[in-house]
Amino acid sequence: MAKVSLPLLSGEVRGRVGDIVFMQRHGQSIARRFTKPRNANTLSQQVVRHNFKALNQAYKGSGDMVQTDTTTGKSYVVLWKYDKIAMKYTEIQFEVLTADEKAKWEEYSLKVKGYKALSRNLFIAKNQKLLSNNEEPVRLP
Protein backbone atom coordinates (compact mmCIF):
# COMPACT_ATOMS: atom_id res chain seq x y z
CA MET A 1 0.00 0.00 0.00
CA ALA A 2 1.37 3.41 -0.94
CA LYS A 3 1.00 6.42 1.36
CA VAL A 4 0.33 9.82 -0.19
CA SER A 5 0.87 13.16 1.55
CA LEU A 6 -1.24 15.89 -0.06
CA PRO A 7 -1.14 17.93 -2.16
CA LEU A 8 -0.55 15.09 -4.60
CA LEU A 9 1.75 16.70 -7.14
CA SER A 10 3.96 18.48 -4.62
CA GLY A 11 3.61 15.95 -1.79
CA GLU A 12 5.35 12.67 -1.25
CA VAL A 13 4.41 9.11 -2.09
CA ARG A 14 5.87 6.07 -0.32
CA GLY A 15 5.17 2.39 -0.66
CA ARG A 16 4.22 -0.04 -3.39
CA VAL A 17 1.37 -0.13 -5.89
CA GLY A 18 1.41 -3.27 -8.03
CA ASP A 19 4.98 -3.67 -9.23
CA ILE A 20 5.86 0.05 -8.87
CA VAL A 21 7.67 1.15 -5.70
CA PHE A 22 7.64 4.78 -4.55
CA MET A 23 10.38 6.05 -2.22
CA GLN A 24 12.28 9.10 -1.07
CA ARG A 25 15.95 9.43 -1.97
CA HIS A 26 17.98 12.59 -1.33
CA GLY A 27 14.77 14.52 -0.75
CA GLN A 28 13.19 13.54 -4.06
CA SER A 29 10.35 11.13 -4.76
CA ILE A 30 11.42 8.21 -6.93
CA ALA A 31 9.33 5.51 -8.61
CA ARG A 32 10.92 2.27 -9.80
CA ARG A 33 9.92 -1.25 -10.69
CA PHE A 34 9.85 -3.69 -7.76
CA THR A 35 12.62 -6.27 -7.85
CA LYS A 36 12.62 -9.23 -5.52
CA PRO A 37 15.70 -9.11 -3.24
CA ARG A 38 18.11 -11.89 -4.04
CA ASN A 39 19.25 -14.33 -1.43
CA ALA A 40 22.99 -13.87 -1.05
CA ASN A 41 24.56 -17.27 -0.56
CA THR A 42 28.21 -16.28 -0.32
CA LEU A 43 30.58 -17.97 2.10
CA SER A 44 30.50 -14.87 4.30
CA GLN A 45 26.67 -14.94 4.48
CA GLN A 46 26.65 -18.68 5.20
CA VAL A 47 29.05 -18.10 8.11
CA VAL A 48 26.80 -15.36 9.54
CA ARG A 49 23.68 -17.51 9.24
CA HIS A 50 25.41 -20.53 10.78
CA ASN A 51 26.75 -18.49 13.71
CA PHE A 52 23.38 -16.83 14.32
CA LYS A 53 21.68 -20.21 14.62
CA ALA A 54 24.49 -21.71 16.72
CA LEU A 55 24.60 -18.75 19.14
CA ASN A 56 20.83 -18.87 19.53
CA GLN A 57 21.00 -22.56 20.44
CA ALA A 58 24.00 -21.99 22.73
CA TYR A 59 21.92 -19.48 24.67
CA LYS A 60 18.82 -21.70 24.81
CA GLY A 61 20.84 -24.85 25.54
CA SER A 62 18.95 -27.00 23.06
CA GLY A 63 18.67 -27.59 19.34
CA ASP A 64 20.08 -29.69 16.55
CA MET A 65 23.47 -27.91 16.61
CA VAL A 66 24.13 -28.63 20.30
CA GLN A 67 26.60 -31.47 20.68
CA THR A 68 27.77 -33.24 23.83
CA ASP A 69 31.36 -34.27 24.52
CA THR A 70 31.25 -37.90 25.66
CA THR A 71 34.38 -37.64 27.81
CA THR A 72 33.52 -34.47 29.77
CA GLY A 73 29.74 -34.45 29.36
CA LYS A 74 29.75 -30.75 28.42
CA SER A 75 27.44 -29.43 25.71
CA TYR A 76 28.74 -27.10 23.02
CA VAL A 77 28.01 -25.67 19.59
CA VAL A 78 30.47 -25.16 16.76
CA LEU A 79 30.97 -21.55 15.67
CA TRP A 80 32.76 -20.45 12.53
CA LYS A 81 35.33 -17.65 12.78
CA TYR A 82 35.70 -16.16 9.30
CA ASP A 83 38.93 -14.64 8.05
CA LYS A 84 37.93 -12.18 5.30
CA ILE A 85 41.46 -11.80 3.93
CA ALA A 86 42.18 -15.50 3.54
CA MET A 87 38.49 -16.15 2.72
CA LYS A 88 38.32 -19.23 4.94
CA TYR A 89 36.88 -20.07 8.32
CA THR A 90 38.02 -21.96 11.39
CA GLU A 91 35.76 -23.85 13.77
CA ILE A 92 35.48 -22.96 17.46
CA GLN A 93 33.79 -25.05 20.14
CA PHE A 94 31.61 -22.77 22.27
CA GLU A 95 30.05 -24.21 25.42
CA VAL A 96 26.34 -23.80 26.02
CA LEU A 97 25.60 -21.04 28.53
CA THR A 98 24.86 -21.98 32.12
CA ALA A 99 21.90 -20.59 34.07
CA ASP A 100 24.22 -18.18 35.93
CA GLU A 101 25.63 -16.83 32.67
CA LYS A 102 22.12 -16.33 31.28
CA ALA A 103 21.21 -14.44 34.45
CA LYS A 104 24.23 -12.15 33.94
CA TRP A 105 23.08 -11.42 30.37
CA GLU A 106 19.56 -10.67 31.68
CA GLU A 107 20.98 -8.25 34.28
CA TYR A 108 23.09 -6.59 31.60
CA SER A 109 20.09 -6.32 29.28
CA LEU A 110 17.94 -4.84 32.03
CA LYS A 111 20.63 -2.27 32.83
CA VAL A 112 21.40 -1.31 29.21
CA LYS A 113 18.04 -1.61 27.44
CA GLY A 114 15.50 -1.83 30.25
CA TYR A 115 14.16 -5.27 29.22
CA LYS A 116 15.25 -8.73 30.36
CA ALA A 117 13.73 -10.21 27.22
CA LEU A 118 16.47 -8.66 25.05
CA SER A 119 19.28 -10.61 26.73
CA ARG A 120 19.48 -13.30 24.04
CA ASN A 121 19.49 -10.64 21.30
CA LEU A 122 22.35 -8.77 22.99
CA PHE A 123 24.30 -12.02 23.45
CA ILE A 124 23.93 -12.94 19.78
CA ALA A 125 24.63 -9.42 18.47
CA LYS A 126 27.77 -8.96 20.56
CA ASN A 127 29.20 -12.34 19.59
CA GLN A 128 28.26 -11.95 15.91
CA LYS A 129 30.17 -8.66 15.87
CA LEU A 130 33.20 -10.23 17.54
CA LEU A 131 33.20 -13.20 15.18
CA SER A 132 32.86 -10.96 12.10
CA ASN A 133 35.94 -9.02 13.32
CA ASN A 134 37.81 -12.35 13.61
CA GLU A 135 37.84 -12.17 17.44
CA GLU A 136 36.93 -14.73 20.08
CA PRO A 137 33.29 -14.87 21.28
CA VAL A 138 32.49 -13.98 24.89
CA ARG A 139 30.37 -15.83 27.43
CA LEU A 140 29.66 -12.87 29.75
CA PRO A 141 28.78 -9.24 28.95
C-alpha positions as CSV (number, residue, x, y, z in Angstrom):
1,M,0.0,0.0,0.0
2,A,1.4,3.4,-0.9
3,K,1.0,6.4,1.4
4,V,0.3,9.8,-0.2
5,S,0.9,13.2,1.5
6,L,-1.2,15.9,-0.1
7,P,-1.1,17.9,-2.2
8,L,-0.6,15.1,-4.6
9,L,1.8,16.7,-7.1
10,S,4.0,18.5,-4.6
11,G,3.6,16.0,-1.8
12,E,5.4,12.7,-1.2
13,V,4.4,9.1,-2.1
14,R,5.9,6.1,-0.3
15,G,5.2,2.4,-0.7
16,R,4.2,0.0,-3.4
17,V,1.4,-0.1,-5.9
18,G,1.4,-3.3,-8.0
19,D,5.0,-3.7,-9.2
20,I,5.9,0.0,-8.9
21,V,7.7,1.1,-5.7
22,F,7.6,4.8,-4.5
23,M,10.4,6.0,-2.2
24,Q,12.3,9.1,-1.1
25,R,16.0,9.4,-2.0
26,H,18.0,12.6,-1.3
27,G,14.8,14.5,-0.7
28,Q,13.2,13.5,-4.1
29,S,10.3,11.1,-4.8
30,I,11.4,8.2,-6.9
31,A,9.3,5.5,-8.6
32,R,10.9,2.3,-9.8
33,R,9.9,-1.2,-10.7
34,F,9.9,-3.7,-7.8
35,T,12.6,-6.3,-7.8
36,K,12.6,-9.2,-5.5
37,P,15.7,-9.1,-3.2
38,R,18.1,-11.9,-4.0
39,N,19.2,-14.3,-1.4
40,A,23.0,-13.9,-1.0
41,N,24.6,-17.3,-0.6
42,T,28.2,-16.3,-0.3
43,L,30.6,-18.0,2.1
44,S,30.5,-14.9,4.3
45,Q,26.7,-14.9,4.5
46,Q,26.6,-18.7,5.2
47,V,29.1,-18.1,8.1
48,V,26.8,-15.4,9.5
49,R,23.7,-17.5,9.2
50,H,25.4,-20.5,10.8
51,N,26.8,-18.5,13.7
52,F,23.4,-16.8,14.3
53,K,21.7,-20.2,14.6
54,A,24.5,-21.7,16.7
55,L,24.6,-18.8,19.1
56,N,20.8,-18.9,19.5
57,Q,21.0,-22.6,20.4
58,A,24.0,-22.0,22.7
59,Y,21.9,-19.5,24.7
60,K,18.8,-21.7,24.8
61,G,20.8,-24.9,25.5
62,S,19.0,-27.0,23.1
63,G,18.7,-27.6,19.3
64,D,20.1,-29.7,16.5
65,M,23.5,-27.9,16.6
66,V,24.1,-28.6,20.3
67,Q,26.6,-31.5,20.7
68,T,27.8,-33.2,23.8
69,D,31.4,-34.3,24.5
70,T,31.3,-37.9,25.7
71,T,34.4,-37.6,27.8
72,T,33.5,-34.5,29.8
73,G,29.7,-34.4,29.4
74,K,29.8,-30.8,28.4
75,S,27.4,-29.4,25.7
76,Y,28.7,-27.1,23.0
77,V,28.0,-25.7,19.6
78,V,30.5,-25.2,16.8
79,L,31.0,-21.5,15.7
80,W,32.8,-20.4,12.5
81,K,35.3,-17.6,12.8
82,Y,35.7,-16.2,9.3
83,D,38.9,-14.6,8.0
84,K,37.9,-12.2,5.3
85,I,41.5,-11.8,3.9
86,A,42.2,-15.5,3.5
87,M,38.5,-16.2,2.7
88,K,38.3,-19.2,4.9
89,Y,36.9,-20.1,8.3
90,T,38.0,-22.0,11.4
91,E,35.8,-23.8,13.8
92,I,35.5,-23.0,17.5
93,Q,33.8,-25.1,20.1
94,F,31.6,-22.8,22.3
95,E,30.1,-24.2,25.4
96,V,26.3,-23.8,26.0
97,L,25.6,-21.0,28.5
98,T,24.9,-22.0,32.1
99,A,21.9,-20.6,34.1
100,D,24.2,-18.2,35.9
101,E,25.6,-16.8,32.7
102,K,22.1,-16.3,31.3
103,A,21.2,-14.4,34.4
104,K,24.2,-12.1,33.9
105,W,23.1,-11.4,30.4
106,E,19.6,-10.7,31.7
107,E,21.0,-8.3,34.3
108,Y,23.1,-6.6,31.6
109,S,20.1,-6.3,29.3
110,L,17.9,-4.8,32.0
111,K,20.6,-2.3,32.8
112,V,21.4,-1.3,29.2
113,K,18.0,-1.6,27.4
114,G,15.5,-1.8,30.3
115,Y,14.2,-5.3,29.2
116,K,15.2,-8.7,30.4
117,A,13.7,-10.2,27.2
118,L,16.5,-8.7,25.1
119,S,19.3,-10.6,26.7
120,R,19.5,-13.3,24.0
121,N,19.5,-10.6,21.3
122,L,22.4,-8.8,23.0
123,F,24.3,-12.0,23.5
124,I,23.9,-12.9,19.8
125,A,24.6,-9.4,18.5
126,K,27.8,-9.0,20.6
127,N,29.2,-12.3,19.6
128,Q,28.3,-11.9,15.9
129,K,30.2,-8.7,15.9
130,L,33.2,-10.2,17.5
131,L,33.2,-13.2,15.2
132,S,32.9,-11.0,12.1
133,N,35.9,-9.0,13.3
134,N,37.8,-12.4,13.6
135,E,37.8,-12.2,17.4
136,E,36.9,-14.7,20.1
137,P,33.3,-14.9,21.3
138,V,32.5,-14.0,24.9
139,R,30.4,-15.8,27.4
140,L,29.7,-12.9,29.7
141,P,28.8,-9.2,29.0
